Amino acid sequence: MRFSRTSKALGVAAIVALAMTGCSGGSGTSNSSSAGDPNKVIIADGSEPQRPLMPADINEVGGGKVATLIFSGLVSYDPSGKPVNELAESIEAPDAQNFTIKIKKDQKFTNGDPITAKTFVDSWNYGAAAKNAQLSATFFESIKGYDEASAEGSTVDTMSGLKVVDDTTFTVELKQPESDWPLRLGYTAFMPVPAAALADPKTYGEKPVGNGPYKMAENGWQHNVQIQLVPNPDYNGPRKAKNGGVTFKIFQNDDAAYQDLLGNNLDILQTIPTSALANFKSDLGDRFIEKPYAGNQTIAIPEYLPEWSGEAGKLRRQAISMAINREEITQVIFSGGRQPAKDFTAPVLDGYNDSIPGSDNLKFDATKAKDLWAKADAIQKWDPNTVFTVAYNADKGGHKAWVEAMTNQLKNNLGIKAEGLPFATFKEARDLATSGKLTGAIRAGWQADYPSLYNFLGPIYKTGAGSNDARYNNAEFDKAISDGLSASSVSEGNKAMNKAQELLLQDLPAIPLWYQVAQGGWSDGVTNVDYGWDGVPLYYNITGK
């Protein structure tokens, strides 16, 4: 990105500083500089997207993985998390509040439609408007006029902070200066879509037309079977496809995917299932990776459930947290392949702090957990016949083992009934959370959209945020986050974000469990495999041998 040197709050150095400090390569990373077969179609594991593939309506990994490859926005992120220009010619601001964005000339979607400044403005307005009910609408909340457009029942469908200057220039006025706003622009919510998408989003979302390194093959989305992508020959950005396409095969469970990997019927498996963690290194030889990334695992507990509301609910959540022996689970279930959480973000991010006041609530202490549960009982009696459930998807991620281990700890340490609540697919579990119909806790891990502490806080815990599964509502937290965004420098902003975390560590709308480590593998048939800062394989770079 290029910013005016007159910017006092945000400049090039600040943006680079905001990006994560970088991930070191893990074991088995294949040689990214070697030549390979550019015609091979890469077979990768995937999951059924929750919603049609409209960029602003995606907030889960199944759709996100596909959208990142078929769309290109103003910027993308290099493997280390540094933003690089894609459609943006320049992004300038004198004050970190009033931005002038120039896009490159002669940009087009794969159907030939031009991409202009108006395309971006129309796409962002659509994403923000309440009447369109897009899951990632809150990503536009910093823009002036968002509040009016997003208000429930609003008929306003444009944000006053967006103005088209000419075909290649538009301006953005934010509500206030924000230190990391430009860094967000590589997230899928900010991707442009053609006019046809806005006219008929449901039809478009089934057969999306984009402008990224790949495009959807003819009849490429075969629901619950596979999603086929082919290279976009007109793409000239930094993520040019080096293979003959990517097909995401949708598995019902990770164990089946792992067996396909061992049989060379799957080229890359993003995450090794927990059942194979003890043996995957010997199974795969040098065809595996272990690499920390910007991701974490939590369980969210919705405050709209009476037993989890008010002071009693808060004490119970603290008790649940302290009754979990994270170290034991990460060692026994994950063979040391996870790191017990000490906050709500991830260690690879700039500004991470492992000693925030309140982090003691994430330490295992069975005695204190029982005391907290008893205090909650004195306020609101827990029905001993109630079963504390943890919803999880059984198709991907190998969650059954750790959920069972955790609920067993809760039974033993708190004397309550607890068990996992499996759903056949990730989509089913997410639909339940999105609709606000959870009956207990839900697995709610987060994979970063862009490298920033705020991304782990605002989109998940701010009032009304699209990924706020717990329906957490705390005006003091909202203000603390807002203050952090308007800080005079990135470092000051990070301090404010961690101050906001002090509130989360007391309220625990979600309970942080551990930080994620990318553990994946690939077949004998591919080379040039590596993962990015966000724990996702760099699919465009993989080639056949």
N, C-alpha and C positions, 0 to 999 in steps of 0.2 A: 504494500500500500504506500501511497505517497501522500504526505500531509504537509501543509504549509509550515514553514519554519517559524511563523509568527505565533503558532498555537502555543498557548501557555499551559494548557491542561494535558495535552496529548500530542506527542510527536512521534516520529519514526522510532526513536530509541525507546520510548515508552511502550509502544506497541510490541516491539521485539521483547522488551523486558516482561511484558504481560504474558507472552507465550510461555509455555512450560519450558523448563530448563533442559529438557531433552531426555529421551529414553535410550539407555544403552542396549545394544543388540543382545538378544538372548541366545542360548545354546541352539545350534542348528540352523541359524539364519543362512539361507542359501546365497550364493554369490550373485549380488544384484547387478554386477557389471558383465557377466558372461552372456554370450549370445545364446539364443534358443530358437525353437520353432515358432515363428510368429503366426502360424495358421491354426494351431491347436485351440480347440474350444475348451475352456477351463470349466470343469464340473465342480461346483462348490456347494456346501450345505447352506440351506436357507430355512426360513419359516414363513408361513402364510401371513401376508400383511393384514393388519387389522381393518384398514379402511381402503377405499379407492386411492390410487396414487396421485393425489393432489398435494403438492409440496407443503402447503400450510396446514394440511390435515393429517400429517404424519408425526407421531411422537413415540414410535417404537422401532426396534431394530430391524424387524422383518421388512417393513416398508422403507425404512431409512437406508438400508444397504443398497436396495435397488435404486432409490431416488438419487442417491449420491452419484451413481454411475450414469444415469440417463439425463441428469440435469447439470447445468453449469451456472453459477451465479456470478456476482461481482468478483468474489475471491474464492479460492479454495485453500486448503492447508497442506503444506508439504509434510513429509513423514515425521518431522520433528514438532509439528504444530505451528510452524510459522506461516502467517497468511501470505499468499502470493496472488497477484492479479490474474483474473480470468477474463470476464467481460469488462472489467473496470479499466479505463484508461488512467483515471486518477480519482482519488477521494480526498478532498481537501476541506479543512475547517480552520477558521481563525480562533475558535473559542471552544471546541469540543461540543458545540451545541448546534451550530448552523453549518451544514455540510453541503458542498457542491460536488456532485458525482457526475463524472463524464464516462460514458461507455464507448467501447471501440466501435468504429463504423462497420457497416455491412455485416452485422451479426444476424444469423437466421436460425430458426428452429428446423428440425429435420423435414418438416412438411413445406419448407420454403417461406413461411411467414417471417417477416422481419422482426427483429428484437430492437426496440427503441426505448427511449426514456419513458415514454407512455406505457410501454409494456410492463416495466418495473412498477410504476406508480399504480397501474390498474391491478396488478397481481398483489401488491402489498395491501391496497385498499380492500380487495376481496378477502384477503386473509384476516384482516382486522374486524370486518363488519360482523356484528352480532348475528344478523340474519343468516349468515353463511355457516355459523357454528363450527369453525375450524379448530381442531384440537390444539394447534400451535399459535392461536391468535395472540396470546399474551407476549409472544416474541416482539410484537409491534408496539407494546405498551409505552415505550419511551418516546414515541413520535407524538408531536402535538396533534390533538384532535382524536387520539385513540379512545379516550374516555367517552366521548360523545358517540363514536361509531360502534363501540363495543358494549354500550349499556344495554341491559336486557330490554328487549322490545323496541330498540332504536330503529328508526327508519333512515338514519344517516349512514351513508355507505362510502364516504370518503373521509380521509384524515386531512385536516387543514394544514398540517405540517409538510405535506408533499406537494410540490409544484413542478410541472413540466416546463422547462425553459426552451428547449428545442429537441430535435430528434435524438440527440446524443447527450443531452444534459438535463438533469433534474436536481432539485434542491430538497433537503430534508431539514426541518426544524424540530429539534427535540424539545421536550418540556423543560429540560434542565441540562447543563453540561453533564456528560457521562463518560467516564474514563475508558470503558471497554466496549462502547457501542460499535465502533467499526470492526472490532474483532468478531462480532457475531455474524457478519454478513456472508460467511461461507456456509451457514447452516441452511438446511433444506427449506425452511419456512420462507427464506428470502429469495428463493429461486424464481425466475420469471416463467410464466405460462402463456401460451397463445390465447387469443380472444375466444376461440372455440371452447377452451377449458372453462372459462367464466360463464359462458352461455349454457353449457350442459356438463357440469363437473362430474356427474355420476358416470356418464358414458365415456368422457375423457379419461377418468381415473382408471377405467378398465383397460384402455389402450392409450396410455399417455404418450404425448409427443414432446420431446425435450430438445436439448441442445448440448448434452454432455458427451463424454468419450464413447458412450454406447447408446444404442437406441433399442426399443422393444422390437423383437422379431415379430413377424406376422403371426397373429394368434399366440403370442409369446407367453401370456399369462394363463397357464392351465391350473386353475385353482386347486390348491392342496396337492399338486403334483410337481410342478416346476415353473420357473420363470426364465425365459430365454432372452438373452441380450446379444446383440451383434454390434461390431464396431461402427461408429459413426464416422464415415470417411471425411466429413466436412469439419470435424472438430480439430482445432489447431492449438489447444491450450496445453498446459504443463502435464496433463494426465492422459496423454495419447495412448490408446490401446496398443499393446505389444503382442496381442494374441488374437485368435479368430473369434472371440466372443466369450461370454460367461453365462453358464446355465446354473441357476440356483435350484438344486433339487430339494424338495421339501420332505423332510423325514418326520416320522411320527415319534421317533426317539433318537437320542444321540448314540446309543449303543449300536443301532442298525447302521448309522452313519459311520461309526468307527470301523465296523466290519467291512463296509464298502471301501473305506480308506485302505485297510490292510489288504484287500483284494484288488487294489488299484482301479476300483470302479468309481472312486471319488478322488478328485485331485487335491482338494484342500478342505480340511476340517478346521473351522475357526477355533473351536473349543473342545479339548479332549474331555470325554465324559468322566465323571468321578469314578466309575467302575474300572476305568483303564489307567488311572493315575499312577498306580503302583508299577505298571509294566510298560507304559507307552514309550519310554526312552529305549528300552531294550527291543521293543517291537519295531520301532521306526528307525533305529540307528541314528544317523545324523539328520533325519528328516523331521525335525521338530523345533519348536521355538518356545522359550520362556522369557517373557518380557513384561515388566510392570507397565501399566497404562492408566489413563485417566478414567477410572471406573470404580464403582463400589457396589456393595450388596447391602440392602437394608430390608427391614420389614416395616410396612406402614400400617398403622392402626387407626382406623377412621374415628374421628371424634363425634360423628353423628350417631354412633352407637351409645346408648345411655350409660352402659357400664364403663365406657372409656371417656366420658365427658367430665368436665369440672375438675375439682381438686382431687377427688378420688381416682378419676381416670389418669391424671398426671402421675400420681403416686404409683398406680399399678404399672404404668409404662416404665417408670424408673425401676420398679421391682423386676419386671420382665427383663429389662436390659442387664441388670446386675446378676440375674440368675443364669445368664448365658455364659458359658465358659468358651469364649472365642478361641483362645489359644488351643484348647483341646480339639475343637472341631477342625480348625485349620491344619493341625498336625495329623490327626487321625483320618479325617475324611479327605482332605486335600493334599496330604503328604507334604505339608509345608508350602504348598503352592498358593497360599493366600496370606495376607498380613492383617492381623486384628485391627479393627478401625479405632481411631482415636479422635475422629471428628466426622463431619458430614461431607468432606470433599475427597481429595486424593493426593498422596505425597508428591506425585510428579508435577503438580501445578505450582507455579510461582505464587508465593505468599502462604503456602501451607504451614500450619502450626500444629504440632502434636501435643501442646500443653495448654490448650484453651481452658479457662475456668469452667468447670462443669464436666470436663472430660472424665472425671472419676466415675460418673454415672455409666461409663462404658466399660468399667473394670469389673471383673468377676468377684462377687462377694455374696455368697449364699446367705450368710447370716443377716447382712443388711437388707438383702432382697426380701427376706421373710418379714423383717421389721416394717419395711415400707408397705408390704402387702397388708399387714395387720393394721397399719394406720389408715390405709384406704378402706379396709373393712369397717373401721370404726365410723367412717363417714357414710359409706354406702355398702351394705352387705353384699358380698359376692355369692351368688347361688352356687353351692357346691356341685350341683348337677350340670352347671354350664360347662361346655367344652370350649376351650380357647383354641380356635382353628387358625392355621396359616395356609392361605390359598397359594397354590403354585402351579405352574404349567409343567406337565409331565412329558411334553414332547421334546423340549430342548433344555440344555443347561445342566442336566443331571442333578436336579434340585431335591429329589426324593430323599437321598441319603442324608444330606445336611439338615433338611427340615425334620426328619425323624430323629436325628441326633439332638437337635435343639429342643424339640418338644419333649423328648425324654428328660433332658436336663430340667426343663420347666416343671415337669411332673415331680421329679425327685427333689428339686430345690424349693419349690413353692407349695407342693402338695395339692396341685390343681389338676384337672383333666385337660390334656392338651394333645392335639394331633394335627397332622397335615391334611389339607383339603385339596387333592389333586384335580386339575382340569386337563382335559385331553390335549388342548392346544393353547398356545400363548395368546391367540386372539380371544378365546373364550374368557381367559382370566382377565385380560385387559378390558374387555367389554364390560365385565362386572364392575371393575374399578371405575371406569369412565362414567358409567351410569349411576354411580353412587349407591350400589346395591350390595356392598360387601357385608358379610355377617360376622366377620372377624378380621384378622390381620391378612396382609398379602405380601408376597415377595415383591420387592420394588427396587431392584438394582438400577443403577444409572450409568450410562455410558456417555461421556462428554460430547456435547454438540460442538463446542469450541473451547479452546484452552483458557479457562477463567474460573476463579472461585465462584463468581456470581452464577455461572451456569449450573452449579450444583446446589444452589440455594434458591434464587428467585423463581425459576420455572417450576420448582417442586413445592416450595413452602409459602410463597406469597399468596395472599388472599385471592382466590379465584383463578390461580394459575392452572393451566391445562393439565399438568401432571401432578397436581396436588391431590393424590389419592386419599390422604387423611382428612381432606377438607379443613386443613389447619387455617385458623383465622386469628392473627395477632397483629394489631395495628402497630405495636411497638417494634415488632420484627420488620414489618413492611417499611416503616420509617427508617430503621437502621440500614436496611438494604438500599433504600433510596439515597440516604446520606453517603453510603459507600460509593455508589455510582457517580455521585456529583463531587467526589473528593478532588482535590487540586492535583493529585498525582496518582499513578498506579499503586505505588507502595502505600500511600495513605488510604487508598481505596481498599486494598487488601486488609489493612488493619481494621477498617470499619466492617468489612465482611466477617472477619473473625470475631469482632465484637458482637455482631448479629448472631453468630453461632452460639454465643453464650446463652442466648434465649432458647435456641433449639435444644441445646444440651440439657436444659432444665425441663422443657415441655415434652421433648421427644415425640413429636408427631410421627416420626419414623425412628426406628432403632437401628443405628449403624452397626453392621456386623463385621465386615472385613473389606479390605481393598483388593481389587482384582489384579490378577497377573494373567497375561495372555499365554495360554498353553495350547498350542495348536500343532497340527502336523500336515504333511503333504505326501503325495504318492511318488512312486519312482518315475512317473512320466512328466514331471514338471520341474522347473528350476526358476531362479530369480524370485524367490518367495521372501517377503518381509512383511511386517506389520507396522501400522502407523501409530502415532501418539495416542490414538483413541482405541487401540486394541483390535482394529479391523484390518484384515489382510489388504495389501495394496493390489487388488485384483488386476488392475490395468497393467501392472508391471510383470505379471507372471507369464512365463512362456513354456512351451513344451520343450522337451530335451531333444 
